[in-house]
Each structure stands twice: as structure tokens, then as C-alpha cells.
Amino acid sequence: MLTLAPMQGLTEVMFRSAYEECFPGAMDSSVAPFVSLTHGNCGGREQLADILPENNIGSMPVIPQILGHEPEEFVRMANCMGDLGYEEVNWNIGCPMRRIAAKHRGSGILPYPAEIREVLENVIPRIKPRLSVKMRLGHRSPDEIFDIIPILNDYPLASVTIHGRTGKQQYGGSVDKERVLRAAAMLKAPFIYNGDITTTYDYQDILSKIKKQDSKLAAVMIGRGILYDPTLPLKIKGIEGDYTQMTHRFVSTLYDTIERNFVSDVPRLRKMKEYWCLVYKSLPVSESAARAMLRLQEIKEFRLSVDKIIEK
């Protein structure tokens, strides 16, 4: 089973809908980027726009994600999501952003196991959906996870996703697969692997390592690998096709979706460039030409340049 990782600013509903249009059924599920409890107005339509059922029509099931550690607000938010029909919500204790971690949110709570237990103890008996967790090995140390697993095992979690870096690493350095597998073997809940799956070899390699462990693998989560190569899930599943043509269609569809959903050119172009930094890797364009694209200031010029690359 393959699940799409939550990437703030990247895998929101615009991306998911474009991906589903071009690759229906390629991903078995997705976790939506987090909704923060700090926004207030729990459950407002603007705050929950990314996960409103009417905005998520397709075959890819979506699991909403919550960022924060305030039990009362957490319960209200999770139950708002339950009222929308969601049977599972995910707790983000892995986000490495410094301003978030500094407030004991995301990966910033990992050095404080007692705070994790307090949230779980107060939240799980009072929410309608089941709770799953997405975490890192730690925030400061990759061994922090080994103090947290016994706490997680005390609660009926839907699953635990482990990303093999610390918060301090951000997205640099290597994934520590050895520690991920040690932690996974200790888990009672089903385990989801996350981290640096960018090729079919990466997928097969981690699967072979997991098979040697006593772990309940529920899924493999893929994030940036899909942006680097949108056809990666098809390759993993052995679905054949013209991958080049599929990729070109997806990039075009994604940019069409952005144009429809932004009311002015400045945010449209900014969002297109944000994706461009990743998707160009799957297109016939050199590094220097890809960087030159980022200097373009007119959206028509940018789209025309993308179309020319795709049509090569």
C-alpha cells in the first residue's frame, strides 16, 4: 500500500486533484497537510477548506492531520473532522520547522514524552475518529523515539508513521533506516515507513529490510519522490505506460489547476515556481535552464516556457 505524504504548501487539494485526474488509483491513500490548532476558530470552512469532502472527490482516501498539543482544542478539531465524515485523524509530531518546534509542536514535542502521554490520555477517549501518529526519530537525538514507543503502545493507535531523520536535520542528511526498523519492531500499532523513497530501488530496498524485522508494515509513505517523478507509484506497482507522456500531462494539469484556483498572477506564478523546483527533475531540462525559469516574472512567459519543454 502506498500513501501520499503531507507536505505543507505542496500536497494540498490542488495537487491531489490534479494527481488523481492523471493517475487514478496510483496512490492508495493520502495524509493531508496539517491544520494547526493555533489558528483558532476551530472547524471554520476556511480553515478546513483543504479537507472539505466536496473538495476531495476522487478515489484517493484522505486522512486529515492536526498540528498542536492543546488537548481541548485537539478534541474540538478532531471531532469537527469526524463530523465531516473522517474516521481517522493524524497527529503531526514530526514537523521540523524551527518556529513550530520551538513551541513543543511537531517534532519539538519529541524530547518531552510526558507531554505526548498527556495529549494521548486526554484526547483518545474523547474523539470520534481513530488517531494515528506521524513522527520523526526525535527532535535533537535519533534515540528519543525509544522513550516514546512504550507510551504509544499504551494506546489504540490506527498506525504510526516514522520518518528516519531528526527535527534538527530538517530534510538534510541520510535517513537512519536501522533506527527506524528498530523502533518499528517495538511498535504494537501498524507501522508506516517514510523517508527518501525516490526510486523503485529505494522502495524494494526498504521492503527487503522490513521483511527481516518483526514489524507490522501497513504502508510506505512517499513525499518528494512523487514530485521528482510523478510516475513512481506506477513503476512500483508494475503498471506500464508511456511514463514521459504521463509526466508531461500531469505537469500541465497541475499548472492548469493552479491557474483556476488563484485569482491573480502573482500568487499563481509563485505557486508554479514552488512546484517547479521539484517537478523539473522529471522533465527534459538542464539544471541551468531550470534555474533560469525561476527568474521569469510573467506568468504567460513561464507557462509558455514550460509548454515548450513538455512538447520537446
C-alpha positions, 0 to 999 in steps of 0.5 A: 500500500502506498500513501501520499505524504503531507507536505505543507504548501505542496500536497494540498487539494490542488495537487491531489486533484490534479494527481488523481485526474492523471493517475487514478488509483496510483496512490492508495491513500493520502495524509493531508497537510496539517491544520494547526490548532493555533489558528483558532476558530476551530472547524471554520470552512476556511480553515478546513477548506483543504479537507472539505469532502466536496473538495476531495472527490476522487478515489484517493482516501484522505486522512486529515492531520492536526498540528498542536498539543492543546488537548481541548482544542485537539478534541474540538478539531478532531471531532469537527473532522469526524463530523465531516465524515473522517474516521481517522485523524493524524497527529503531526509530531514530526514537523521540523520547522524551527518556529513550530518546534520551538513551541513543543509542536511537531517534532519539538514535542519529541524530547518531552514524552510526558507531554505526548502521554498527556495529549494521548490520555486526554484526547483518545477517549474523547474523539470520534475518529481513530488517531494515528501518529506521524513522527520523526526519530526525535527532535535533537537525538535519533534515540528519543523515539525509544522513550516514546514507543512504550507510551504509544503502545499504551494506546489504540493507535490506527498506525504510526508513521516514522520518518528516519531523520531528526527535527534538527536535520530538517530534510538534510542528511541520510535517513537512519533506516536501522533506527527506524526498523528498530523502533518499528519492531517495538511498535504494537500499532501498524507501522508506516515507513517514510523517508527518501523513497525516490526510486523503485530501488529505494522502495524494494530496498526498504521492503527487503529490510522490513521483511527481516524485522518483526514489524507490522508494515501497513504502508510506505509513505512517499513525499518528494519522490512523487514530485521528482517523478510523478510516475513512481507509484506506477513503476512500483506497482508494475503498471506500464505506460508511456511514463514521459507522456504521463509526466508531461500531462500531469505537469500541465494539469497541475499548472492548469489547476493552479491557474483556476484556483488563484485569482491573480498572477502573482500568487499563481506564478509563485505557486508554479515556481514552488512546484517547479523546483521539484517537478523539473527533475522529471522533465527534459531540462538542464539544471541551468535552464531550470534555474533560469525559469525561476527568474521569469516574472510573467506568468504567460512567459513561464507557462509558455516556457514550460509548454515548450519543454513538455512538447520537446 
